[in-house]
């Protein structure tokens, strides 16, 4: 009969591919797919810890010299370079301390009876209170100074002296480059500083022609009138070679 012939006819086999379940599928038996279904992408191999070309990334050294010496000579080479750097820092500190010590040891106070006023061609006048024993300024050197600047009056109550700058009060010394007048450091003050040494104290009387001239100025403690003469009490606390 037709029913028996259809049941006895062999069925065409259907090809199936068994694919292993991925981590995202439910755990258990494998899943099936047709022949034309794309195969899953291969899982990348895990990075090796250590060894060349994988694992944890070695941190780069911030000092190329130390890195090279460490690779070439091992840890001892890196430590040797660290020693050189440390020696340089300590040497600079010792040099600074030596300069300060020499300035202090060579500084001499001038007795009041022996103080002599010096007048220059520009009209600047000065008297040394303390002769410094440190370095002398040179063009481009960085100087630090405590300064008290006063507008010189006529001596009567209608024209009193007025303090217009006092770094001792503010505890903020003036820092300036020698040879470059700026702010309260006028041409006259620069001329007076030129023959000082670190540690020295000098009182200068600066006329308007080498001071603030006919324009005057406004400083931190007050105003300098046009044509005014100023008296500066200046202590040269530091003379330094500028950083290269």
WOPECOR-V444908 format. One record per residue. N is the residue number from 1. PSI is psi in whole degrees, 0 to 359 (none if undefined). NEAR is the number of other C-alpha atoms within 8 Angstrom. Layout:
n->[N N]
psi->[PSI PSI]
near->[NEAR NEAR]
//
This chain:
n->[1 2 3 4 5 6 7 8 9 10 11 12 13 14 15 16 17 18 19 20 21 22 23 24 25 26 27 28 29 30 31 32 33 34 35 36 37 38 39 40 41 42 43 44 45 46 47 48 49 50 51 52 53 54 55 56 57 58 59 60 61 62 63 64 65 66 67 68 69 70 71 72 73 74 75 76 77 78 79 80 81 82 83 84 85 86 87 88 89 90 91 92 93 94 95 96 97 98 99 100 101 102 103 104 105 106 107 108 109 110 111 112 113 114 115 116 117 118 119 120 121 122 123 124 125 126 127 128 129 130 131 132 133 134 135 136 137 138 139 140 141 142 143 144 145 146 147 148 149 150 151 152 153 154 155 156 157 158 159 160 161 162 163 164 165 166 167 168 169 170 171 172 173 174 175 176 177 178 179 180 181 182 183 184 185 186 187 188 189 190 191 192 193 194 195 196 197 198 199 200 201 202 203 204 205 206 207 208 209 210 211 212 213 214 215 216 217 218 219 220 221 222 223 224 225 226 227 228 229 230 231 232 233 234 235 236 237 238 239 240 241 242 243 244]
psi->[166 324 322 326 321 326 333 346 129 138 146 124 143 125 136 149 131 125 134 143 140 176 334 338 166 142 150 225 158 161 160 157 162 169 324 6 140 142 150 148 144 144 126 146 143 148 141 142 114 184 174 139 16 179 202 139 129 132 135 144 142 354 110 322 314 321 316 314 324 318 323 319 5 193 327 322 317 319 325 318 321 322 321 315 316 319 320 316 314 320 319 321 318 322 316 316 322 317 317 318 316 322 319 316 327 357 135 127 141 124 145 324 341 5 130 133 132 133 136 170 334 347 353 138 142 156 132 126 320 131 121 156 5 205 152 149 148 159 128 346 148 129 148 136 141 129 134 114 131 134 123 124 186 353 352 172 339 345 68 161 142 126 124 352 132 95 340 328 318 347 36 91 155 134 124 159 130 136 356 89 134 143 229 348 94 179 322 318 318 322 319 325 334 335 15 172 160 134 349 155 128 139 121 141 113 112 167 328 337 17 237 4 210 356 333 191 162 118 181 331 351 187 137 117 156 138 13 150 136 148 127 127 110 128 119 101 338 137 117 145 132 149 140 none]
near->[4 5 6 7 8 7 7 6 6 5 4 4 4 4 6 8 8 8 8 6 11 5 6 5 6 6 6 4 5 8 8 8 9 8 7 4 6 4 4 4 4 4 4 4 4 4 6 7 7 7 7 4 4 10 9 6 5 4 4 4 7 5 6 7 7 12 11 8 12 12 7 7 9 9 7 8 12 13 8 8 11 9 8 8 8 8 8 8 8 8 8 8 8 8 8 8 8 8 9 9 8 10 14 11 7 9 13 8 7 10 7 6 4 6 10 6 8 7 8 7 5 7 9 14 11 12 11 13 13 12 14 15 15 15 8 10 13 8 7 9 12 13 15 12 12 14 14 13 12 12 13 11 9 6 7 7 5 4 8 10 9 9 11 15 12 12 12 10 5 6 6 7 10 10 8 9 10 13 8 7 9 7 5 5 9 12 9 13 12 13 8 11 8 9 8 12 14 14 16 16 13 13 12 14 11 15 12 13 8 13 13 14 11 7 8 12 9 8 10 6 8 10 9 12 8 11 11 13 11 13 12 14 11 12 11 15 11 10 15 7 7 7 3 2]
//
